[in-house]
């Protein structure tokens, strides 16, 4: 989600990752098309104990829905909100995620360091923004899972899916929240990663599946021919939530 790290270089640890043989030519019509491609890389998890696919709303849910369908796995969400850098809102200074009462906030220290150099009140602004986004996480949890608990995660094989990885902050927040619930195995999955940031997801993920890693793209959306906003109504429909 969002743009690439830009002027904020991140480390590139040597970590296990799925590489698609066709990654160099990978392009997708839309998120559903990418989800079907991603499902190929996730096929090894078919039949895993307690298999559950969690989409990151909103854009990750259409991708996750295709993967869940291919794996014959239930679909749910882990709600996450980016904490944007004010001068470049698409750049994540951090993110906050929540599921089943757990919360995880992550910080992108490279961005925050730059933010502090431009504004001595950056830490207070970040904390206030994190609280604001946490309230939105709670609102969306009820919107996407009205009156219903999250599916059981303890001991399960859980695959967290987004439509792409830019700074990695949103995915790391989602993984951190899920990890607190004790999954047996936790997988981070996305069709594409900008730069080398997908490597930052282990830990907390046990595995990372990215068919197009190190894409070199400036933004996740450049991997798609159609990359419009996914609406709340579309997410609810994919989750089988009825009503307005």
For each residue, the residues with C-beta under 8 A, 3 or more apart:
1: 56 59 60 82 92 162 163 164 166 170 220
2: 82 90 91 92 166 167 170 219 220
3: 6 88 90 91 166 194 218 219 220
4: 166 167 194 195 197 217 218 219
5: 8 9 10 91 110 111 166 167 194 195 197
6: 3 88 91 218
7: 114
8: 5 91 108 110 111 114 167
9: 5 110
10: 5 110 167 168 195 196 197 200
11: 200
12: 196 199
13: 199 200 202
14: 199
15: 199 201 202 208
16: 202 207 208
17: 198 199 208 209 210 213
18: 41 207 208 209 210 211
19: 23 211 213
20: 23 26 37 40 41 211 212
21:
22: 25 26 211
23: 19 20 26 211 212 213
24:
25: 22
26: 20 22 23 37 191 192 211 212 223
27: 223 224 225
28: 31 33 34 37 191 223 224 225
29: 32 33 224 225 226
30: 33 34 62 224 225 226 227
31: 28 34 35 59 62 63 163 224 227 230
32: 29 35 36 62 63 65 66
33: 28 29 30 36 37
34: 28 30 31 37 38 63 66 163 191 192 223 224
35: 31 32 38 39 62 63 64 65 66 67 161 191
36: 32 33 39 40 66 70
37: 20 26 28 33 34 40 41 191 211
38: 34 35 41 42 63 66 67 161 189 190 191 209 211
39: 35 36 42 43 66 67 69 70 71
40: 20 36 37 43 211
41: 18 20 37 38 189 209 210 211
42: 38 39 45 46 67 70 71 159 187 189 209
43: 39 40 46 70 71
44:
45: 42 48 51 71 157 159 187
46: 42 43 51 71 72
47: 51
48: 45 51 157 185
49: 155 156 157 184
50: 152 155 156 157 184
51: 45 46 47 48 71 73 74 156 157 159
52: 73 74 76 151 153 156 157 158 159
53: 64 67 68 71 73 74 75 76 158 159 161
54: 64 75 76 77 78 99 158 159 160 161 174 178
55: 60 61 62 63 64 65 75 76 77 78 161 162 235 238
56: 1 59 60 61 64 77 78 79 80 160 161 162 170 171 174
57: 60 61 77 79 80 140 144 230 232 235
58: 61 229 230 231 232 234 235
59: 1 31 56 62 63 162 163 229 230
60: 1 55 56 57 63 64 161 162 163 190
61: 55 56 57 58 64 65 75 77 230 234 235 238 239
62: 30 31 32 35 55 59 65 66 163 230 234 238
63: 31 32 34 35 38 55 59 60 66 67 161 162 163 190 191
64: 35 53 54 55 56 60 61 67 68 75 159 161
65: 32 35 55 61 62 68 69 75 238
66: 32 34 35 36 38 39 62 63 69 70
67: 35 38 39 42 53 63 64 70 71 73 159 161 189
68: 53 64 65 71 73 74 75
69: 39 65 66 72
70: 36 39 42 43 66 67
71: 39 42 43 45 46 51 53 67 68 159
72: 46 69
73: 51 52 53 67 68 159
74: 51 52 53 68 151
75: 53 54 55 61 64 65 68 238 239
76: 52 53 54 55 145 150 151 239
77: 54 55 56 57 61 99 144 145 235 239
78: 54 55 56 97 98 99 160 174 177 178
79: 56 57 97 98 99 137 140 141 144
80: 56 57 95 96 97 98 137 170 171 173 174 177
81: 95 96 97 133 134 136 137 140 170
82: 1 2 92 94 95 133 169 170
83: 92 93 94 95 96 126 129 130 133 169
84: 88 89 90 91 92 93 129
85: 88 89 91 92 93 111 114 115
86: 89 115 125
87: 118
88: 3 6 84 85 91
89: 84 85 86
90: 2 3 84 219
91: 2 3 5 6 8 84 85 88 111 167
92: 1 2 82 83 84 85 95 108 111 166 167 169 170
93: 83 84 85 107 108 111 112 115 126 129 169
94: 82 83 105 106 107 108 111 112 126 130 169 173
95: 80 81 82 83 92 105 106 133 169 170 172 173 174
96: 80 81 83 103 104 105 106 130 133 134 137 173
97: 78 79 80 81 103 104 137 170 173 174 176 177
98: 78 79 80 101 102 103 104 134 137 138 141 177
99: 54 77 78 79 102 141 150 153 174 177 178 181
100: 149 150 153 181
101: 98
102: 98 99 177 178 180 181
103: 96 97 98 134 137 177
104: 96 97 98 173 174 175 176 177 179 180
105: 94 95 96 130 134 173
106: 94 95 96 169 172 173 176
107: 93 94 112 126 169
108: 8 92 93 94 111 112 167 169
109: 112 113
110: 5 8 9 10 113 114
111: 5 8 85 91 92 93 94 108 114 115 167
112: 93 94 107 108 109 115 116 122 123 126
113: 109 110 116 117
114: 7 8 85 110 111 117 118
115: 85 86 93 111 112 118 119 122 125 126
116: 112 113 119 120 122 123
117: 113 114
118: 87 114 115 122
119: 115 116 122 125
120: 116
121: 124 125
122: 112 115 116 118 119 125 126
123: 112 116 126 127
124: 121 127 128
125: 86 115 119 121 122 128 129
126: 83 93 94 107 112 115 122 123 129 130
127: 123 124 130 131
128: 124 125 131 132
129: 83 84 93 125 126 132 133
130: 83 94 96 105 126 127 133 134
131: 127 128 134 135
132: 128 129 135 136
133: 81 82 83 95 96 129 130 136 137
134: 81 96 98 103 105 130 131 137 138
135: 131 132 138 139
136: 81 132 133 139 140
137: 79 80 81 96 97 98 103 133 134 140 141
138: 98 134 135 141 142
139: 135 136 142 143
140: 57 79 81 136 137 143 144 232
141: 79 98 99 137 138 144 145
142: 138 139 145 146 147
143: 139 140 146 232 236
144: 57 77 79 140 141 232 235 236 239 241
145: 76 77 141 142 148 149 150 239 241
146: 142 143 241
147: 142
148: 145
149: 100 145
150: 76 99 100 145 153
151: 52 74 76 156
152: 50 156
153: 52 99 100 150 156 158 178 181 182 183
154: 181 182 183
155: 49 50 182 183 184
156: 49 50 51 52 151 152 153 183 184
157: 45 48 49 50 51 52 183 184 185 187
158: 52 53 54 153 178 183 185 186 187
159: 42 45 51 52 53 54 64 67 71 73 187 189 209
160: 54 56 78 171 174 175 178 186 187 188 189 205
161: 35 38 53 54 55 56 60 63 64 67 189 190
162: 1 55 56 59 60 63 165 170 171 174 189 190
163: 1 31 34 59 60 62 63 190 191 220 224
164: 1 190 191 192 193 194 220 221 223
165: 162 168 171 188 190 192 193 194 197 198 201 210 220
166: 1 2 3 4 5 92 193 194 197 219 220
167: 2 4 5 8 10 91 92 108 111 170 197
168: 10 165 171 172 197 198 200 201
169: 82 83 92 93 94 95 106 107 108 172 173
170: 1 2 56 80 81 82 92 95 97 162 167 173 174
171: 56 80 160 162 165 168 174 175 188 190 201
172: 95 106 168 169 175 176 200 201 204
173: 80 94 95 96 97 104 105 106 169 170 176 177
174: 54 56 78 80 95 97 99 104 160 162 170 171 177 178
175: 104 160 171 172 178 179 186 188 201 204 205
176: 97 104 106 172 173 179 180 204
177: 78 80 97 98 99 102 103 104 173 174 180 181
178: 54 78 99 102 153 158 160 174 175 181 183 186
179: 104 175 176 182 183 186 204
180: 102 104 176 177
181: 99 100 102 153 154 177 178
182: 153 154 155 179
183: 153 154 155 156 157 158 178 179 186
184: 49 50 155 156 157
185: 48 157 158 206 207
186: 158 160 175 178 179 183 204 205 206 207
187: 42 45 157 158 159 160 205 206 207 208 209
188: 160 165 171 175 198 201 202 205 207 208 209
189: 38 41 42 67 159 160 161 162 208 209 210
190: 38 60 63 161 162 163 164 165 171 193 198 209 210
191: 26 28 34 35 37 38 63 163 164 210 211 212 223
192: 26 34 164 165 210 211 212 213 215 217 220 223
193: 164 165 166 190 196 197 198 210 212 213 214 215
194: 3 4 5 164 165 166 197 215 216 217 218 219 220
195: 4 5 10 214 215 216
196: 10 12 193 199 213 214
197: 4 5 10 165 166 167 168 193 194 200
198: 17 165 168 188 190 193 201 208 210 213 214
199: 12 13 14 15 17 196 202 208
200: 10 11 13 168 172 197
201: 15 165 168 171 172 175 188 198 204 205 208
202: 13 15 16 188 199 205 206 207 208
203:
204: 172 175 176 179 186 201
205: 160 175 186 187 188 201 202 208
206: 185 186 187 202
207: 16 18 185 186 187 188 202
208: 15 16 17 18 187 188 189 198 199 201 202 205
209: 17 18 38 41 42 159 187 188 189 190
210: 17 18 41 165 189 190 191 192 193 198 213
211: 18 19 20 22 23 26 37 38 40 41 191 192
212: 20 23 26 191 192 193 215 223
213: 17 19 23 192 193 196 198 210
214: 193 195 196 198
215: 192 193 194 195 212 223
216: 194 195
217: 4 192 194 220 222 223
218: 3 4 6 194 222
219: 2 3 4 90 166 194 222
220: 1 2 3 163 164 165 166 192 194 217 223 224 227
221: 164 224 227
222: 217 218 219
223: 26 27 28 34 164 191 192 212 215 217 220
224: 27 28 29 30 31 34 163 220 221 227
225: 27 28 29 30
226: 29 30
227: 30 31 220 221 224
228:
229: 58 59
230: 31 57 58 59 61 62 234 235
231: 58 234 235
232: 57 58 140 143 144 235 236
233: 236 237
234: 58 61 62 230 231 237 238
235: 55 57 58 61 77 144 230 231 232 238 239
236: 143 144 232 233 239 241
237: 233 234 240 241
238: 55 61 62 65 75 234 235
239: 61 75 76 77 144 145 235 236
240: 237
241: 144 145 146 236 237
242:
243:
244:
